[in-house]
Structure formats: structure tokens, C-alpha cells
Amino acid sequence: MRGTLVRATWQYDPALYAPPRYQRACSYDAFVPHTLETVPPVDLRLAGTVSAAEAAIRRLNADALPALRPLARLLLRTEAIASSKVEGMQVDARSLARAEARADLGQAIGSDTAEILANIDAMQLAVDEAAAVAILSSEDIVGIHRVLLAAAPNRAAIAGVVRSSQNWIGGNDYNPCGAAFVPPPAGEVGRLLGDLIEFVNDDSLPALAQAAYAHAQFETIHPFGDGNGRTGRALVQVILRRRGIAPAYVPPISVVLAAHRDRYIGGLTAFRDGREGEWLETFAVAAARSADLAVAYLEQVRALQARWREQAAAVVKRSDAAAWLLIDELPGHPVITTAVAAALTGRSKPQVQAAIDQLVAVGALEPLSSARRNRLWEAVGLLDLLAGLDASRPQR
């Protein structure tokens, strides 16, 4: 076992709004993990699996040019959506894209949708800012969590706040007795987070092994009141970016983890039980699979863009027309407004509106309403490709 069980007592609380059986005092065991200096090196049996996974992520990033930035945002969105799905937050990609565009117009959106959009912002913060600092700090992780929970109903109490009380996973909502897992007591969190940060700033292990072990340890510490899983999966992308194997395109590992959630939870349990190699193998296979899925996905997206360009050539005659710029940007914004299109392309609103009309005429864009104000357009076929990004299907 990679840690120690600490026996504790949940105190009787007559003021607790709960059924009487949950108001009684009870005992539970909190798990205090060993520090990460004790993780074993990657053994020879797993070295090939880890190396192959890193190579798959590098292949994904091999042609990551600045002009392909919208494709990078598309993959980042995909990872953020899947990471939320692991936690049971079910909003499909089309509904999310439409809600994001409505939010750009200042319109109201649902709370779950707002939280997933915040997850995209947090993932962006993770890969752009936290991955760029010379030395990662606890404050960087807290910053990611603050953005992640920015739209949560109880954000004032928990967003960016390291917990000061006991939390737990599973069981009931009132006490940790009978929970599936009880993280370390709050008094241990600061010490363990400091050790985790030290581990992330040390490049002794292969990058993928470092990401796997850091993620498992973060989930074990469970340092926040909510959003630990999503923050921990953002940490994976921070490490892969910092170590240089994913400089532009994030491998959507959460797509695979969400499709095989029981295997994912079993791997984290194996890590805590001292079977680190079992967890590392699970993680490495998921990473390699996600990178291969992403390569195929991006090829499909590029083929779709090529078809749009071919269709548009019949009506767009100028080589510097806004329509060509808009086609480049659509993967990152599959549902778009005139204002966002203007900001992305650097063209005036009249020029952008003309481009939108041209792309509608050739079937590349579809209007989502007939209203004259606050209109939305969806890129035809783009969101349908997400259905093919299915990690639950057998790999050929």
C-alpha cells in the first residue's frame, strides 16, 4: 500500500440536516499517501509501452504549425468536454458549442453548460500559462481550479480554495463513514501538495510516467472541495506541455478515460495499493489510444475544411477574402457569431457578414435561426465528426 490508513471519528452533530442515522458519531479510515519520492522507476516491462505512448503524442504534434491553432483549440475543447463527462456532466458537443456562442451574445445558458465552458477555460489556462512558468507552484494549480469552478453555484466558497475539512468519495452525503475512499485529513494537504509540486518540477522520470503518477497522487490528495478530477486531468496536460511532448495539440486522454471509467478508477486504486506499474500501463495505453484517435480526427477535420474551400471557390474570387480566413478558424469555433468571426479574422463586420453569406450559399455554414439580430451559424458537418471520436469502439 502506498500510504497509511489513519483512524478518525466523525463527531455527533444534532444540528446536521440529515436522517438520524447519519447524525451519529462514527469511525472511518482516511488514507495518507506516501510522498512521490518513493515511486519506483519505470521497469523494463513497461518502458516500451511508455515510450510508444510518448511517440504517439509526438506524432500528433509533428505538424503543429501556428496556422493550425484552431485545430489545437478543437482538441483542447474535446479534452475538456470529455474530462467533464468523466464526472457525469453530460452536455453534448453541439449543445455546448451553441451555448458558448449564445454566451458570447450575452444570453443566459444552463449551469452545467456554464461549468463545462469554464472547464475549457481552465484547460486553456493550464496549457497556456501553467505549462509556461519556469517553476510550477501550488498557486498555479489553485489558479486552474479557480477558473474551473468559476461558474459553479457555490463558487464563492470553493473556487480556488484548498479544503480545510475532510472530504470523501462515495458513500453518503453526510459523513465519510462507509465511503469508497477517504482522502487524507485537511491538515496533511499542504505538505502533500508541496511534495507533488516538487515532483512535477523534477524531470527525472519519462514525461508520461511523471504525468501518470502526478495525476494519481493529485486524485489521492483530493485537495479541493469539488473539481478535483477535472483539475487533475488538466495537470496531466500541463506536464505533457512542460516536458515538450505535446507543444501544441493536447492528446484527449479523457476521451478514453470517460469511455472506460471503471478501468480508470481501478487504475487509480491500483496506484494507491502499491501497484504503480498497473496504473502506469493503464494510463499509457489510454494516452496512446487518445493520440491515435486525435490524429484520425484531425485528418477528417482537415478533409472537411478542404471540401469547404472547394465549394467556396465557386463564389469567392478574391484570394484575400474573409471567407478563407473564416474557414481556417471554424474548427476552433464550430458555432459562430458575426462579432466572434470579426475578432478571429481581423476583418470588419460587413466583410465578415459577406463571408458568412458566401459560406451559407455553398453549404459550409448553416444558420441556426432566421432572426435578424443575435444570429448564430454552425459549421456543417464539423460537430458530426465528434461522433467518430469514440474510444469505446474496439481498436483495429
Secondary structure, DSSP 4 states (H G I P E B T S, - for coil): --EEEEEEEEPP-TTS-S-HHHHS-EEEEEEEEPPGGGPPPPPHHHHHHHHHHHHHHHHHTTT--GGGHHHHHHHHHHHHHHHHHHTT----HHHHHHHHHHHHTT----HHHHHHHHHHHHHHHIIIIITTSSS--HHHHHHHHHHHTTTSTTHHHHTT-B--S---BSS-SS-STT-SB----HHHHHHHHHHHHHHHT---S-HHHHHHHHHHHHHHH--BSS-HHHHHHHHHHHHHHHTTS-SSPPP-HHHHHHHTHHHHHHHHHHHHTT-HHHHHHHHHHHHHHHHHHHHHHHHHHHHHHHHHHHHHTTT---TT-HHHHHHHHGGG-SEE-HHHHHHHHT--HHHHHHHHHHHHHTTSEEES---SSS--EEETTTGGGGGG--TTSPP-
